[in-house]
């Protein structure tokens, strides 16, 4: 099946319209007619070659929501007409210890990323900036009724990437949580942490988005450009989620942690980060990382969002505005996720 898509032809080049081939629906596959695809900063890192060499042309997009148009003969959990989502991975071995424990994102045999990955049939995966996608049914999530489909799309990456560490490190009543960077991931972290009952502070480069941050659920909002911020918030937080796509001063943020507190990096800049070990030793602090979440946890997150009426704040765009949207994300001028309307690819 040949479908319309937007692809980057080479590293750092603008995306342009193209067509790509989608495989025939196999017994365990689902064909999804895509409605919306979110634009994650990871798409931009990939297209710009920030994370090293990878195959081109690439169709990015790993925040996909759509409606099932066809199911394979062995698929039992999904039906034609269901609204579903696909996130950052489309397959894994299903047999290793990590897959069996629900951590498919850490598959020991290599999970298959939604784009720029090698699928289990040897083909290169292509993502959601397209009209249709064929995905193994085990990697297709149910989008509950009650979440607007455009607002649901970013949950498939930004949502699960922040939900997972918030849950793992115990965000909840009585916990002080800081979110660094109020972009796509950051605004989801604020909404989710507040819904979990934690007290949330946003640490942003400036106070430009303060009103939004407080509306999204934060009770405090500070500018990291103000040196007083770090003195005033010293040793305050149980958990800090760093969503920044660029290097940060790790030591400065570690100084904001209470004893036994944890700074979790979900932001994935190209450059290495460094820290002084004494920043960890003093205060028994932890520095951790986290990558998306497993399939069951992603479904749990979608159900949590439906129960708490949480969706992303989105700006819906036509596909031909994708390069402009990339520029705006790079300029931290996104409120708070661009989502491509796949109907504009027809
Ligand atoms: P985004 O929408 O661009 O948000 C990043 C935010 O970081 C910006 O809005 C800005 O917030 C802040 N920021 C940007 N440049 C900065 C700088 N030089 N110094 C300080 N703050 C800066 O990006 P996103 O889509 O949320 O993604 C964020 C990062 O997470 C990316 O690196 C992405 O690849 C990564 N990611 C990781 C995973 C994972 O599984 N770990 C999954 C998805 C994405 P303010 O304007 O508020 O300062």
Boltz pocket constraint, residues with backbone or C-beta under 6 A from the ligand:
constraints:
  - pocket:
      binder: B
      contacts: [[A, 39], [A, 40], [A, 41], [A, 42], [A, 43], [A, 45], [A, 157], [A, 158], [A, 161], [A, 180], [A, 181], [A, 182], [A, 183], [A, 184], [A, 185], [A, 186], [A, 203], [A, 204], [A, 205], [A, 206], [A, 209], [A, 243], [A, 244], [A, 245], [A, 246], [A, 247], [A, 265], [A, 266], [A, 267], [A, 268], [A, 269], [A, 290], [A, 291], [A, 292], [A, 329], [A, 330], [A, 332], [A, 333], [A, 334], [A, 336]]
      max_distance: 6.0
